[in-house]
Each structure stands twice: as structure tokens, then as C-alpha cells.
Amino acid sequence: MSITQKWISPLVPMALAVALAMSPATANGYRAKDKPVPVANAAMIVTPSRDWNQLSIKPGKKAETWTLDGEQLNDVTWFGGIAPGEPLVREVSKKRKPLPKFTSATLLVELPELLEATYRSAKDIGSFKVISSAPDRFLGQDGIRFSYEYVDNDNLPRKGEARAALAKGQLYMVTFDAPRLHFFDKLLEDFHALSDSARLS
């Protein structure tokens, strides 16, 4: 390895982080530590254990995204009170590009498939794989926790974890996505603390 390579190599991850943080979506909502806040236009209250930012662009009428360093580096998306017949995110074209819908017959074990189908259609994801799935308690309800991996449309390998529950016939879910290398593991415990704080009002 040349001297030039020796100095440049450690800078590559740093340059990647800076480039990814330059996202077109900007944060406009400050979510202060230890202050309860309603999320996703739903009967769901979250009390963050550290400060977060809410992005100005919402993926859907009943969804919102939080981040610490920019959505390309860490993306926590809340879905609140998704009713039967509704998609998780906003449909760009119901005719040309319809999204899968949550239904009254959807089971907890089918939620990973719903999220996968939504990502494939809404985010143009070709490669998506569910890694694990297990029963979980979320929002005081019997729920599910599952992890997944995919390659985004910038060919960046990403990893995610989701927690979900059904309450009064509606779907409540939160997802955490980040680049698989370094960023996902770095903030996974922050996501756990954040999602553990969620409750129904």
C-alpha cells in the first residue's frame, strides 16, 4: 500500500457518511429528549431517550420519519393506525403503481411480507430478504419483531428491523433502516429504546 493509499483509505467511510447525510429531505421537527410526543397522526405516544429530528417530508398521511444524522444514515419510520384497505405509504399512482394494502384478514406473521411488498414497489427495491421474525410485545400488545436486509436503488446494502402490533383492527408499526456496514449496529440500541417508549394513548 502506498503512502497515498494509506491516508486516503480511512477517509472513504467518512466521505460516504457526509455524502449520504446530504439528503433532499430536511428535518423540521425537533423531538426533545424525555418529552412525550404523538406520532404519525395516531393514538401513539413516544418518549425519546435522546433528541431526534422529524423529517419534513412524510411518506404517508399516517406515517412520519425520524432521524439522527439524515435519513440515508438512520431512518426510523412510524406507521400509526393503518386501517383495512390502506397502504403503508402514499400511493404515487393507484393505477400504474398500486401498493399492497393492509386488510382486516392480515395476520401478524404476514406483516414482513406486507413491508417487503411495499418496499419493492414504493422504493423500487429488487433485493429484499427477511432475516428473522419472532413474537414481540409492542405498544402493550402482542406483536411481532422482524429483521431484514435489502439493497437500495443506489446499490447500498441496508439492514432493517421492524416492530408491529394490531390494535382495534388497525396496524401500528415502526421500522429502523440504516446502511448495513457500521451504521445499523451503531444505533440499534437507540432504536430499541425509542420503540420501547411507544404506547397507545
C-alpha positions in Angstrom: 0.0 0.0 0.0 1.4 3.4 -1.0 1.5 6.3 1.4 -1.3 8.0 -0.6 -3.5 4.9 -0.2 -2.7 4.7 3.5 -4.0 8.2 4.0 -7.0 8.1 1.7 -8.4 4.7 2.8 -9.6 5.8 6.2 -11.3 8.8 4.7 -13.6 6.8 2.4 -16.1 5.9 5.1 -16.1 9.5 6.3 -16.7 10.8 2.8 -19.5 8.3 2.4 -21.2 9.4 5.6 -21.0 13.1 4.5 -22.4 12.3 1.1 -25.3 10.2 2.4 -26.2 12.8 5.0 -26.8 15.3 2.2 -30.4 14.3 1.7 -33.0 16.3 -0.1 -35.4 15.8 2.8 -34.7 18.2 5.6 -35.5 18.0 9.3 -38.0 20.5 10.6 -39.4 18.8 13.7 -37.3 18.7 16.9 -38.2 15.8 19.2 -36.6 16.6 22.5 -35.3 14.0 25.0 -37.8 12.8 27.7 -40.7 14.8 26.2 -43.8 12.7 25.1 -44.9 13.4 21.6 -47.8 12.0 19.4 -46.6 10.4 16.2 -48.0 9.5 12.7 -51.3 11.3 13.3 -52.3 8.4 15.5 -53.1 7.4 19.1 -49.5 6.6 19.6 -47.2 8.5 22.1 -43.4 8.2 22.0 -41.0 9.5 24.7 -37.5 9.6 23.2 -34.5 8.9 25.4 -32.4 11.3 23.3 -33.0 14.1 20.9 -34.3 13.2 17.4 -35.3 15.1 14.3 -38.5 14.6 12.3 -38.2 14.9 8.6 -40.4 17.5 6.8 -41.4 15.0 4.1 -43.8 12.4 5.3 -44.0 9.0 3.5 -47.8 8.9 4.0 -50.7 10.5 5.8 -50.4 8.1 8.7 -46.6 7.9 8.7 -43.6 10.0 9.7 -39.8 9.6 9.7 -37.3 10.5 12.4 -33.5 10.5 12.1 -30.4 11.5 14.0 -28.0 12.1 11.1 -30.0 12.2 7.9 -32.4 9.6 6.5 -29.7 7.9 4.4 -27.7 7.1 7.6 -30.6 6.3 10.0 -34.3 6.2 9.3 -37.0 5.4 11.8 -40.4 5.5 10.3 -43.6 5.3 12.3 -46.9 3.9 10.9 -49.9 4.8 13.0 -53.4 3.4 12.8 -53.3 2.0 9.3 -56.9 0.9 8.6 -58.0 -2.0 6.4 -57.8 -1.1 2.8 -55.0 1.4 3.3 -51.3 1.2 2.1 -48.5 1.9 4.5 -47.3 4.9 2.4 -48.7 7.3 -0.1 -49.5 5.9 -3.5 -48.0 7.8 -6.4 -50.3 6.1 -8.9 -53.0 3.7 -7.9 -53.4 2.6 -11.5 -49.8 2.4 -12.7 -48.1 1.5 -9.4 -50.5 0.2 -6.9 -49.2 -0.5 -3.4 -50.2 -3.5 -1.2 -52.9 -2.8 1.3 -53.3 -3.8 4.9 -56.5 -5.8 5.3 -58.7 -7.0 8.1 -57.5 -10.5 7.4 -53.8 -9.6 7.6 -52.1 -11.6 10.4 -49.0 -10.6 12.4 -46.9 -13.2 10.6 -47.8 -11.6 7.3 -46.5 -8.2 8.1 -43.0 -8.9 7.0 -44.4 -9.8 3.6 -46.5 -6.5 3.6 -43.4 -4.4 4.3 -41.4 -6.2 1.7 -44.0 -5.7 -1.0 -44.3 -2.1 0.0 -40.5 -1.5 -0.2 -40.3 -3.3 -3.6 -43.0 -1.1 -5.1 -42.6 2.2 -3.4 -38.8 2.2 -3.2 -38.0 0.2 -6.3 -36.2 -2.4 -4.3 -35.2 -5.5 -6.2 -33.3 -7.4 -3.5 -35.1 -7.8 -0.1 -34.7 -10.7 2.4 -36.4 -11.2 5.7 -33.6 -12.4 8.1 -35.6 -13.3 11.3 -39.1 -13.0 12.8 -40.3 -13.6 16.3 -43.2 -12.7 18.6 -42.8 -9.4 20.5 -44.6 -7.0 22.8 -45.2 -3.6 21.2 -47.5 -0.9 22.4 -48.6 -3.2 25.2 -50.0 -5.6 22.6 -48.9 -9.0 21.3 -46.9 -8.2 18.3 -44.0 -9.1 16.0 -40.4 -8.1 15.6 -38.5 -8.9 12.4 -35.3 -8.0 10.7 -34.5 -7.7 7.0 -31.8 -6.8 4.5 -32.0 -5.2 1.1 -30.0 -3.2 -1.5 -31.4 0.2 -2.2 -31.6 1.9 -5.6 -28.2 3.4 -5.0 -26.8 -0.2 -4.7 -26.1 0.4 -1.0 -26.6 -2.7 1.2 -29.0 -1.8 4.1 -30.4 -3.6 7.1 -33.6 -3.0 9.0 -35.7 -4.0 12.0 -39.4 -3.6 12.5 -41.8 -3.9 15.4 -45.5 -4.1 14.8 -48.8 -4.8 16.6 -52.5 -4.8 15.8 -54.9 -2.8 18.0 -58.6 -2.2 17.4 -58.3 -3.6 13.9 -55.6 -1.2 12.9 -51.9 -1.6 12.2 -49.2 0.1 14.2 -45.6 -0.4 13.1 -42.1 1.2 13.4 -39.1 0.4 11.2 -35.4 1.2 11.5 -33.3 1.2 8.4 -29.6 2.1 8.0 -26.6 1.1 5.9 -25.6 -2.5 6.9 -22.0 -1.6 7.4 -21.4 0.2 10.7 -24.5 2.5 10.9 -27.1 -0.1 11.6 -25.3 -1.7 14.6 -24.2 1.7 15.9 -27.8 2.9 16.5 -29.8 -0.3 17.0 -29.9 0.2 20.8 -31.2 3.7 20.3 -34.0 2.3 18.1 -34.8 -0.3 20.8 -35.0 2.4 23.5 -37.1 4.6 21.2 -39.6 1.9 20.2 -39.8 0.6 23.8 -41.1 4.0 24.8 -44.0 3.9 22.4 -47.5 3.5 23.9 -51.1 3.9 22.8 -52.9 6.9 24.2 
